[in-house]
Amino acid sequence: MSDNNQQPGQINIELDEKTAEGIYSNLAIINHSASEFVLDFVTLMPGVPKAKVKSRIILTPQHAKRLLKAIGENIHRYELAHGEIKDTDQPQVPLNFGPTGQA
């Protein structure tokens, strides 16, 4: 879309090929301070003793809350279309990063 066709208040977002490929993650480690939320996305592989953070997203508390709401709304729409997402029990992964939440 050219800038001439852009509506007022509309955001023009570019997505390059490398970013569009995405990064697989099967563990999220979430930390926060008074001013920000830090989401680290990790890939754990069976038999590999060390996992690496593949991507880190830093959000303001307001954006973190908006993200929570947006994910909730999308899960609701997904489940309406495809059925309930079953939450399976997974073994706890011992992580020594201090107090954290996991998703």
Backbone as XML, in Angstrom:
<?xml version="1.0"?>
<chain id="A" units="angstrom">
  <residue number="1" name="MET">
    <atom name="N" x="0.853" y="-1.179" z="0.000"/>
    <atom name="CA" x="0.000" y="0.000" z="0.000"/>
    <atom name="C" x="0.893" y="1.234" z="0.000"/>
  </residue>
  <residue number="2" name="SER">
    <atom name="N" x="0.626" y="2.154" z="-0.887"/>
    <atom name="CA" x="1.427" y="3.369" z="-0.916"/>
    <atom name="C" x="0.927" y="4.324" z="0.155"/>
  </residue>
  <residue number="3" name="ASP">
    <atom name="N" x="1.790" y="5.259" z="0.525"/>
    <atom name="CA" x="1.431" y="6.225" z="1.560"/>
    <atom name="C" x="0.240" y="7.087" z="1.156"/>
  </residue>
  <residue number="4" name="ASN">
    <atom name="N" x="0.031" y="7.258" z="-0.165"/>
    <atom name="CA" x="-1.077" y="8.083" z="-0.637"/>
    <atom name="C" x="-2.423" y="7.427" z="-0.347"/>
  </residue>
  <residue number="5" name="ASN">
    <atom name="N" x="-2.478" y="6.083" z="-0.294"/>
    <atom name="CA" x="-3.728" y="5.367" z="-0.063"/>
    <atom name="C" x="-3.992" y="5.091" z="1.407"/>
  </residue>
  <residue number="6" name="GLN">
    <atom name="N" x="-3.089" y="5.476" z="2.275"/>
    <atom name="CA" x="-3.219" y="5.168" z="3.704"/>
    <atom name="C" x="-4.275" y="6.060" z="4.348"/>
  </residue>
  <residue number="7" name="GLN">
    <atom name="N" x="-5.171" y="5.409" z="5.112"/>
    <atom name="CA" x="-6.229" y="6.125" z="5.810"/>
    <atom name="C" x="-5.653" y="6.826" z="7.039"/>
  </residue>
  <residue number="8" name="PRO">
    <atom name="N" x="-6.257" y="7.932" z="7.492"/>
    <atom name="CA" x="-5.798" y="8.594" z="8.712"/>
    <atom name="C" x="-5.908" y="7.641" z="9.907"/>
  </residue>
  <residue number="9" name="GLY">
    <atom name="N" x="-4.866" y="7.594" z="10.729"/>
    <atom name="CA" x="-4.856" y="6.730" z="11.900"/>
    <atom name="C" x="-4.451" y="5.292" z="11.599"/>
  </residue>
  <residue number="10" name="GLN">
    <atom name="N" x="-4.227" y="4.973" z="10.334"/>
    <atom name="CA" x="-3.833" y="3.618" z="9.944"/>
    <atom name="C" x="-2.312" y="3.505" z="10.019"/>
  </residue>
  <residue number="11" name="ILE">
    <atom name="N" x="-1.827" y="2.362" z="10.490"/>
    <atom name="CA" x="-0.397" y="2.131" z="10.616"/>
    <atom name="C" x="0.063" y="1.238" z="9.477"/>
  </residue>
  <residue number="12" name="ASN">
    <atom name="N" x="1.140" y="1.622" z="8.834"/>
    <atom name="CA" x="1.730" y="0.826" z="7.774"/>
    <atom name="C" x="2.828" y="-0.026" z="8.407"/>
  </residue>
  <residue number="13" name="ILE">
    <atom name="N" x="2.676" y="-1.352" z="8.376"/>
    <atom name="CA" x="3.609" y="-2.273" z="9.022"/>
    <atom name="C" x="4.337" y="-3.083" z="7.964"/>
  </residue>
  <residue number="14" name="GLU">
    <atom name="N" x="5.671" y="-3.132" z="8.077"/>
    <atom name="CA" x="6.488" y="-3.913" z="7.154"/>
    <atom name="C" x="6.945" y="-5.191" z="7.844"/>
  </residue>
  <residue number="15" name="LEU">
    <atom name="N" x="6.895" y="-6.311" z="7.130"/>
    <atom name="CA" x="7.339" y="-7.605" z="7.642"/>
    <atom name="C" x="8.325" y="-8.191" z="6.639"/>
  </residue>
  <residue number="16" name="ASP">
    <atom name="N" x="9.624" y="-8.218" z="7.017"/>
    <atom name="CA" x="10.618" y="-8.762" z="6.094"/>
    <atom name="C" x="10.578" y="-10.294" z="6.117"/>
  </residue>
  <residue number="17" name="GLU">
    <atom name="N" x="11.223" y="-10.922" z="5.126"/>
    <atom name="CA" x="11.153" y="-12.382" z="4.972"/>
    <atom name="C" x="11.728" y="-13.122" z="6.173"/>
  </residue>
  <residue number="18" name="LYS">
    <atom name="N" x="12.835" y="-12.681" z="6.705"/>
    <atom name="CA" x="13.473" y="-13.361" z="7.837"/>
    <atom name="C" x="12.556" y="-13.359" z="9.056"/>
  </residue>
  <residue number="19" name="THR">
    <atom name="N" x="11.950" y="-12.219" z="9.371"/>
    <atom name="CA" x="11.042" y="-12.118" z="10.506"/>
    <atom name="C" x="9.780" y="-12.934" z="10.245"/>
  </residue>
  <residue number="20" name="ALA">
    <atom name="N" x="9.314" y="-12.956" z="9.010"/>
    <atom name="CA" x="8.091" y="-13.688" z="8.665"/>
    <atom name="C" x="8.250" y="-15.193" z="8.870"/>
  </residue>
  <residue number="21" name="GLU">
    <atom name="N" x="9.483" y="-15.703" z="8.841"/>
    <atom name="CA" x="9.718" y="-17.132" z="9.084"/>
    <atom name="C" x="9.342" y="-17.518" z="10.510"/>
  </residue>
  <residue number="22" name="GLY">
    <atom name="N" x="9.472" y="-16.594" z="11.438"/>
    <atom name="CA" x="9.125" y="-16.846" z="12.825"/>
    <atom name="C" x="10.181" y="-17.676" z="13.540"/>
  </residue>
  <residue number="23" name="ILE">
    <atom name="N" x="9.991" y="-17.841" z="14.832"/>
    <atom name="CA" x="10.890" y="-18.627" z="15.670"/>
    <atom name="C" x="10.021" y="-19.552" z="16.515"/>
  </residue>
  <residue number="24" name="TYR">
    <atom name="N" x="10.337" y="-20.848" z="16.495"/>
    <atom name="CA" x="9.578" y="-21.814" z="17.288"/>
    <atom name="C" x="9.987" y="-21.699" z="18.745"/>
  </residue>
  <residue number="25" name="SER">
    <atom name="N" x="9.005" y="-21.744" z="19.641"/>
    <atom name="CA" x="9.252" y="-21.713" z="21.073"/>
    <atom name="C" x="8.285" y="-22.650" z="21.763"/>
  </residue>
  <residue number="26" name="ASN">
    <atom name="N" x="8.797" y="-23.429" z="22.731"/>
    <atom name="CA" x="7.921" y="-24.284" z="23.518"/>
    <atom name="C" x="8.033" y="-23.979" z="25.006"/>
  </residue>
  <residue number="27" name="LEU">
    <atom name="N" x="8.635" y="-22.830" z="25.315"/>
    <atom name="CA" x="8.717" y="-22.357" z="26.699"/>
    <atom name="C" x="8.830" y="-20.838" z="26.689"/>
  </residue>
  <residue number="28" name="ALA">
    <atom name="N" x="8.046" y="-20.199" z="27.526"/>
    <atom name="CA" x="8.151" y="-18.751" z="27.707"/>
    <atom name="C" x="8.485" y="-18.485" z="29.164"/>
  </residue>
  <residue number="29" name="ILE">
    <atom name="N" x="9.482" y="-17.655" z="29.382"/>
    <atom name="CA" x="9.863" y="-17.243" z="30.732"/>
    <atom name="C" x="9.520" y="-15.763" z="30.841"/>
  </residue>
  <residue number="30" name="ILE">
    <atom name="N" x="8.742" y="-15.422" z="31.858"/>
    <atom name="CA" x="8.243" y="-14.057" z="31.978"/>
    <atom name="C" x="8.742" y="-13.457" z="33.292"/>
  </residue>
  <residue number="31" name="ASN">
    <atom name="N" x="9.381" y="-12.308" z="33.192"/>
    <atom name="CA" x="9.831" y="-11.544" z="34.355"/>
    <atom name="C" x="9.255" y="-10.146" z="34.243"/>
  </residue>
  <residue number="32" name="HIS">
    <atom name="N" x="9.206" y="-9.446" z="35.359"/>
    <atom name="CA" x="8.735" y="-8.064" z="35.294"/>
    <atom name="C" x="9.396" y="-7.225" z="36.371"/>
  </residue>
  <residue number="33" name="SER">
    <atom name="N" x="9.414" y="-5.932" z="36.101"/>
    <atom name="CA" x="9.829" y="-4.922" z="37.074"/>
    <atom name="C" x="8.675" y="-3.938" z="37.168"/>
  </residue>
  <residue number="34" name="ALA">
    <atom name="N" x="8.869" y="-2.859" z="37.867"/>
    <atom name="CA" x="7.807" y="-1.857" z="37.986"/>
    <atom name="C" x="7.505" y="-1.191" z="36.645"/>
  </residue>
  <residue number="35" name="SER">
    <atom name="N" x="8.462" y="-1.206" z="35.712"/>
    <atom name="CA" x="8.281" y="-0.454" z="34.478"/>
    <atom name="C" x="8.210" y="-1.293" z="33.205"/>
  </residue>
  <residue number="36" name="GLU">
    <atom name="N" x="8.476" y="-2.621" z="33.303"/>
    <atom name="CA" x="8.454" y="-3.411" z="32.087"/>
    <atom name="C" x="8.217" y="-4.897" z="32.367"/>
  </residue>
  <residue number="37" name="PHE">
    <atom name="N" x="7.713" y="-5.575" z="31.341"/>
    <atom name="CA" x="7.592" y="-7.031" z="31.330"/>
    <atom name="C" x="8.584" y="-7.541" z="30.295"/>
  </residue>
  <residue number="38" name="VAL">
    <atom name="N" x="9.307" y="-8.600" z="30.645"/>
    <atom name="CA" x="10.274" y="-9.202" z="29.738"/>
    <atom name="C" x="9.814" y="-10.627" z="29.444"/>
  </residue>
  <residue number="39" name="LEU">
    <atom name="N" x="9.571" y="-10.930" z="28.168"/>
    <atom name="CA" x="9.155" y="-12.258" z="27.734"/>
    <atom name="C" x="10.301" y="-12.881" z="26.954"/>
  </residue>
  <residue number="40" name="ASP">
    <atom name="N" x="10.868" y="-13.952" z="27.497"/>
    <atom name="CA" x="11.916" y="-14.698" z="26.814"/>
    <atom name="C" x="11.305" y="-15.963" z="26.236"/>
  </residue>
  <residue number="41" name="PHE">
    <atom name="N" x="11.497" y="-16.168" z="24.945"/>
    <atom name="CA" x="10.975" y="-17.348" z="24.263"/>
    <atom name="C" x="12.124" y="-18.309" z="24.011"/>
  </residue>
  <residue number="42" name="VAL">
    <atom name="N" x="11.954" y="-19.550" z="24.503"/>
    <atom name="CA" x="13.008" y="-20.549" z="24.533"/>
    <atom name="C" x="12.540" y="-21.779" z="23.759"/>
  </residue>
  <residue number="43" name="THR">
    <atom name="N" x="13.492" y="-22.501" z="23.169"/>
    <atom name="CA" x="13.210" y="-23.791" z="22.554"/>
    <atom name="C" x="13.956" y="-24.859" z="23.334"/>
  </residue>
  <residue number="44" name="LEU">
    <atom name="N" x="13.195" y="-25.751" z="23.982"/>
    <atom name="CA" x="13.761" y="-26.895" z="24.688"/>
    <atom name="C" x="13.673" y="-28.108" z="23.773"/>
  </residue>
  <residue number="45" name="MET">
    <atom name="N" x="14.777" y="-28.820" z="23.630"/>
    <atom name="CA" x="14.774" y="-30.010" z="22.795"/>
    <atom name="C" x="15.147" y="-31.221" z="23.643"/>
  </residue>
  <residue number="46" name="PRO">
    <atom name="N" x="14.471" y="-32.349" z="23.442"/>
    <atom name="CA" x="14.784" y="-33.553" z="24.217"/>
    <atom name="C" x="16.248" y="-33.960" z="24.042"/>
  </residue>
  <residue number="47" name="GLY">
    <atom name="N" x="16.888" y="-34.320" z="25.146"/>
    <atom name="CA" x="18.263" y="-34.782" z="25.102"/>
    <atom name="C" x="19.306" y="-33.693" z="24.985"/>
  </residue>
  <residue number="48" name="VAL">
    <atom name="N" x="18.883" y="-32.451" z="24.893"/>
    <atom name="CA" x="19.832" y="-31.338" z="24.807"/>
    <atom name="C" x="19.847" y="-30.657" z="26.173"/>
  </residue>
  <residue number="49" name="PRO">
    <atom name="N" x="20.995" y="-30.686" z="26.869"/>
    <atom name="CA" x="21.036" y="-30.195" z="28.245"/>
    <atom name="C" x="20.936" y="-28.678" z="28.388"/>
  </residue>
  <residue number="50" name="LYS">
    <atom name="N" x="21.171" y="-27.945" z="27.320"/>
    <atom name="CA" x="21.159" y="-26.489" z="27.415"/>
    <atom name="C" x="20.194" y="-25.913" z="26.386"/>
  </residue>
  <residue number="51" name="ALA">
    <atom name="N" x="19.341" y="-25.025" z="26.839"/>
    <atom name="CA" x="18.393" y="-24.353" z="25.944"/>
    <atom name="C" x="18.799" y="-22.893" z="25.821"/>
  </residue>
  <residue number="52" name="LYS">
    <atom name="N" x="18.493" y="-22.300" z="24.688"/>
    <atom name="CA" x="18.841" y="-20.904" z="24.454"/>
    <atom name="C" x="17.576" y="-20.068" z="24.307"/>
  </residue>
  <residue number="53" name="VAL">
    <atom name="N" x="17.666" y="-18.841" z="24.779"/>
    <atom name="CA" x="16.607" y="-17.872" z="24.510"/>
    <atom name="C" x="16.707" y="-17.529" z="23.024"/>
  </residue>
  <residue number="54" name="LYS">
    <atom name="N" x="15.616" y="-17.734" z="22.303"/>
    <atom name="CA" x="15.594" y="-17.478" z="20.859"/>
    <atom name="C" x="15.110" y="-16.074" z="20.530"/>
  </residue>
  <residue number="55" name="SER">
    <atom name="N" x="14.288" y="-15.510" z="21.443"/>
    <atom name="CA" x="13.755" y="-14.180" z="21.198"/>
    <atom name="C" x="13.355" y="-13.562" z="22.528"/>
  </residue>
  <residue number="56" name="ARG">
    <atom name="N" x="13.544" y="-12.261" z="22.661"/>
    <atom name="CA" x="13.147" y="-11.533" z="23.865"/>
    <atom name="C" x="12.292" y="-10.343" z="23.448"/>
  </residue>
  <residue number="57" name="ILE">
    <atom name="N" x="11.143" y="-10.212" z="24.109"/>
    <atom name="CA" x="10.240" y="-9.091" z="23.863"/>
    <atom name="C" x="10.107" y="-8.323" z="25.177"/>
  </residue>
  <residue number="58" name="ILE">
    <atom name="N" x="10.291" y="-7.016" z="25.126"/>
    <atom name="CA" x="10.175" y="-6.165" z="26.312"/>
    <atom name="C" x="8.968" y="-5.254" z="26.095"/>
  </residue>
  <residue number="59" name="LEU">
    <atom name="N" x="8.039" y="-5.285" z="27.058"/>
    <atom name="CA" x="6.780" y="-4.551" z="26.949"/>
    <atom name="C" x="6.562" y="-3.642" z="28.151"/>
  </residue>
  <residue number="60" name="THR">
    <atom name="N" x="5.842" y="-2.558" z="27.939"/>
    <atom name="CA" x="5.374" y="-1.770" z="29.073"/>
    <atom name="C" x="4.265" y="-2.568" z="29.760"/>
  </residue>
  <residue number="61" name="PRO">
    <atom name="N" x="3.959" y="-2.294" z="31.022"/>
    <atom name="CA" x="2.851" y="-2.998" z="31.676"/>
    <atom name="C" x="1.529" y="-2.852" z="30.910"/>
  </residue>
  <residue number="62" name="GLN">
    <atom name="N" x="1.279" y="-1.681" z="30.344"/>
    <atom name="CA" x="0.041" y="-1.460" z="29.595"/>
    <atom name="C" x="-0.014" y="-2.346" z="28.351"/>
  </residue>
  <residue number="63" name="HIS">
    <atom name="N" x="1.111" y="-2.459" z="27.639"/>
    <atom name="CA" x="1.128" y="-3.308" z="26.444"/>
    <atom name="C" x="1.052" y="-4.782" z="26.819"/>
  </residue>
  <residue number="64" name="ALA">
    <atom name="N" x="1.650" y="-5.163" z="27.950"/>
    <atom name="CA" x="1.555" y="-6.553" z="28.410"/>
    <atom name="C" x="0.094" y="-6.917" z="28.675"/>
  </residue>
  <residue number="65" name="LYS">
    <atom name="N" x="-0.648" y="-6.001" z="29.291"/>
    <atom name="CA" x="-2.057" y="-6.264" z="29.583"/>
    <atom name="C" x="-2.869" y="-6.347" z="28.293"/>
  </residue>
  <residue number="66" name="ARG">
    <atom name="N" x="-2.557" y="-5.484" z="27.321"/>
    <atom name="CA" x="-3.240" y="-5.548" z="26.023"/>
    <atom name="C" x="-2.934" y="-6.851" z="25.305"/>
  </residue>
  <residue number="67" name="LEU">
    <atom name="N" x="-1.685" y="-7.310" z="25.416"/>
    <atom name="CA" x="-1.301" y="-8.585" z="24.805"/>
    <atom name="C" x="-2.073" y="-9.737" z="25.442"/>
  </residue>
  <residue number="68" name="LEU">
    <atom name="N" x="-2.173" y="-9.739" z="26.776"/>
    <atom name="CA" x="-2.939" y="-10.766" z="27.480"/>
    <atom name="C" x="-4.380" y="-10.804" z="26.971"/>
  </residue>
  <residue number="69" name="LYS">
    <atom name="N" x="-5.006" y="-9.644" z="26.838"/>
    <atom name="CA" x="-6.391" y="-9.562" z="26.363"/>
    <atom name="C" x="-6.497" y="-10.052" z="24.920"/>
  </residue>
  <residue number="70" name="ALA">
    <atom name="N" x="-5.561" y="-9.646" z="24.070"/>
    <atom name="CA" x="-5.602" y="-10.046" z="22.666"/>
    <atom name="C" x="-5.404" y="-11.554" z="22.513"/>
  </residue>
  <residue number="71" name="ILE">
    <atom name="N" x="-4.483" y="-12.137" z="23.289"/>
    <atom name="CA" x="-4.280" y="-13.582" z="23.218"/>
    <atom name="C" x="-5.534" y="-14.307" z="23.706"/>
  </residue>
  <residue number="72" name="GLY">
    <atom name="N" x="-6.132" y="-13.831" z="24.794"/>
    <atom name="CA" x="-7.364" y="-14.436" z="25.302"/>
    <atom name="C" x="-8.480" y="-14.416" z="24.269"/>
  </residue>
  <residue number="73" name="GLU">
    <atom name="N" x="-8.654" y="-13.274" z="23.594"/>
    <atom name="CA" x="-9.693" y="-13.165" z="22.567"/>
    <atom name="C" x="-9.414" y="-14.108" z="21.402"/>
  </residue>
  <residue number="74" name="ASN">
    <atom name="N" x="-8.153" y="-14.224" z="21.010"/>
    <atom name="CA" x="-7.805" y="-15.111" z="19.897"/>
    <atom name="C" x="-7.964" y="-16.579" z="20.264"/>
  </residue>
  <residue number="75" name="ILE">
    <atom name="N" x="-7.627" y="-16.946" z="21.498"/>
    <atom name="CA" x="-7.845" y="-18.324" z="21.938"/>
    <atom name="C" x="-9.333" y="-18.642" z="21.935"/>
  </residue>
  <residue number="76" name="HIS">
    <atom name="N" x="-10.148" y="-17.712" z="22.396"/>
    <atom name="CA" x="-11.603" y="-17.906" z="22.389"/>
    <atom name="C" x="-12.111" y="-18.154" z="20.969"/>
  </residue>
  <residue number="77" name="ARG">
    <atom name="N" x="-11.689" y="-17.326" z="20.017"/>
    <atom name="CA" x="-12.122" y="-17.500" z="18.621"/>
    <atom name="C" x="-11.612" y="-18.817" z="18.038"/>
  </residue>
  <residue number="78" name="TYR">
    <atom name="N" x="-10.376" y="-19.176" z="18.375"/>
    <atom name="CA" x="-9.804" y="-20.448" z="17.912"/>
    <atom name="C" x="-10.634" y="-21.621" z="18.416"/>
  </residue>
  <residue number="79" name="GLU">
    <atom name="N" x="-10.968" y="-21.592" z="19.716"/>
    <atom name="CA" x="-11.728" y="-22.697" z="20.306"/>
    <atom name="C" x="-13.150" y="-22.772" z="19.751"/>
  </residue>
  <residue number="80" name="LEU">
    <atom name="N" x="-13.745" y="-21.642" z="19.420"/>
    <atom name="CA" x="-15.056" y="-21.672" z="18.776"/>
    <atom name="C" x="-14.980" y="-22.375" z="17.428"/>
  </residue>
  <residue number="81" name="ALA">
    <atom name="N" x="-13.899" y="-22.162" z="16.706"/>
    <atom name="CA" x="-13.747" y="-22.744" z="15.372"/>
    <atom name="C" x="-13.223" y="-24.174" z="15.396"/>
  </residue>
  <residue number="82" name="HIS">
    <atom name="N" x="-12.361" y="-24.514" z="16.373"/>
    <atom name="CA" x="-11.648" y="-25.792" z="16.332"/>
    <atom name="C" x="-11.848" y="-26.672" z="17.563"/>
  </residue>
  <residue number="83" name="GLY">
    <atom name="N" x="-12.570" y="-26.213" z="18.542"/>
    <atom name="CA" x="-12.751" y="-26.983" z="19.774"/>
    <atom name="C" x="-11.760" y="-26.562" z="20.846"/>
  </residue>
  <residue number="84" name="GLU">
    <atom name="N" x="-12.038" y="-27.048" z="22.045"/>
    <atom name="CA" x="-11.233" y="-26.657" z="23.210"/>
    <atom name="C" x="-9.785" y="-27.115" z="23.074"/>
  </residue>
  <residue number="85" name="ILE">
    <atom name="N" x="-8.873" y="-26.242" z="23.437"/>
    <atom name="CA" x="-7.449" y="-26.585" z="23.494"/>
    <atom name="C" x="-7.226" y="-27.309" z="24.813"/>
  </residue>
  <residue number="86" name="LYS">
    <atom name="N" x="-6.748" y="-28.539" z="24.728"/>
    <atom name="CA" x="-6.496" y="-29.327" z="25.941"/>
    <atom name="C" x="-5.153" y="-28.928" z="26.529"/>
  </residue>
  <residue number="87" name="ASP">
    <atom name="N" x="-5.139" y="-28.671" z="27.836"/>
    <atom name="CA" x="-3.907" y="-28.330" z="28.540"/>
    <atom name="C" x="-3.341" y="-29.604" z="29.132"/>
  </residue>
  <residue number="88" name="THR">
    <atom name="N" x="-2.253" y="-30.109" z="28.577"/>
    <atom name="CA" x="-1.656" y="-31.352" z="29.051"/>
    <atom name="C" x="-0.669" y="-31.058" z="30.175"/>
  </residue>
  <residue number="89" name="ASP">
    <atom name="N" x="-0.557" y="-32.019" z="31.103"/>
    <atom name="CA" x="0.429" y="-31.879" z="32.174"/>
    <atom name="C" x="1.812" y="-32.089" z="31.597"/>
  </residue>
  <residue number="90" name="GLN">
    <atom name="N" x="2.687" y="-31.148" z="31.887"/>
    <atom name="CA" x="4.065" y="-31.250" z="31.425"/>
    <atom name="C" x="4.970" y="-31.246" z="32.643"/>
  </residue>
  <residue number="91" name="PRO">
    <atom name="N" x="6.063" y="-31.996" z="32.601"/>
    <atom name="CA" x="6.977" y="-31.983" z="33.738"/>
    <atom name="C" x="7.571" y="-30.592" z="33.936"/>
  </residue>
  <residue number="92" name="GLN">
    <atom name="N" x="7.752" y="-30.216" z="35.196"/>
    <atom name="CA" x="8.350" y="-28.926" z="35.501"/>
    <atom name="C" x="9.798" y="-28.908" z="35.041"/>
  </residue>
  <residue number="93" name="VAL">
    <atom name="N" x="10.186" y="-27.828" z="34.411"/>
    <atom name="CA" x="11.556" y="-27.664" z="33.954"/>
    <atom name="C" x="12.298" y="-26.870" z="35.014"/>
  </residue>
  <residue number="94" name="PRO">
    <atom name="N" x="13.372" y="-27.430" z="35.586"/>
    <atom name="CA" x="14.099" y="-26.672" z="36.605"/>
    <atom name="C" x="14.877" y="-25.525" z="35.971"/>
  </residue>
  <residue number="95" name="LEU">
    <atom name="N" x="14.509" y="-24.310" z="36.322"/>
    <atom name="CA" x="15.189" y="-23.128" z="35.818"/>
    <atom name="C" x="15.666" y="-22.303" z="37.000"/>
  </residue>
  <residue number="96" name="ASN">
    <atom name="N" x="16.856" y="-21.799" z="36.912"/>
    <atom name="CA" x="17.426" y="-21.017" z="38.004"/>
    <atom name="C" x="17.622" y="-19.566" z="37.582"/>
  </residue>
  <residue number="97" name="PHE">
    <atom name="N" x="16.521" y="-18.907" z="37.210"/>
    <atom name="CA" x="16.581" y="-17.519" z="36.790"/>
    <atom name="C" x="16.018" y="-16.581" z="37.861"/>
  </residue>
  <residue number="98" name="GLY">
    <atom name="N" x="15.793" y="-17.072" z="39.047"/>
    <atom name="CA" x="15.168" y="-16.253" z="40.077"/>
    <atom name="C" x="13.668" y="-16.354" z="39.956"/>
  </residue>
  <residue number="99" name="PRO">
    <atom name="N" x="12.934" y="-15.484" z="40.653"/>
    <atom name="CA" x="11.474" y="-15.570" z="40.624"/>
    <atom name="C" x="10.934" y="-15.240" z="39.240"/>
  </residue>
  <residue number="100" name="THR">
    <atom name="N" x="10.198" y="-16.176" z="38.672"/>
    <atom name="CA" x="9.637" y="-15.977" z="37.336"/>
    <atom name="C" x="8.257" y="-16.595" z="37.256"/>
  </residue>
  <residue number="101" name="GLY">
    <atom name="N" x="7.570" y="-16.270" z="36.201"/>
    <atom name="CA" x="6.352" y="-16.961" z="35.831"/>
    <atom name="C" x="6.639" y="-17.724" z="34.562"/>
  </residue>
  <residue number="102" name="GLN">
    <atom name="N" x="5.906" y="-18.777" z="34.301"/>
    <atom name="CA" x="6.094" y="-19.544" z="33.091"/>
    <atom name="C" x="4.766" y="-19.682" z="32.367"/>
  </residue>
  <residue number="103" name="ALA">
    <atom name="N" x="4.859" y="-19.733" z="31.066"/>
    <atom name="CA" x="3.660" y="-19.942" z="30.257"/>
    <atom name="C" x="3.920" y="-21.033" z="29.255"/>
  </residue>
</chain>
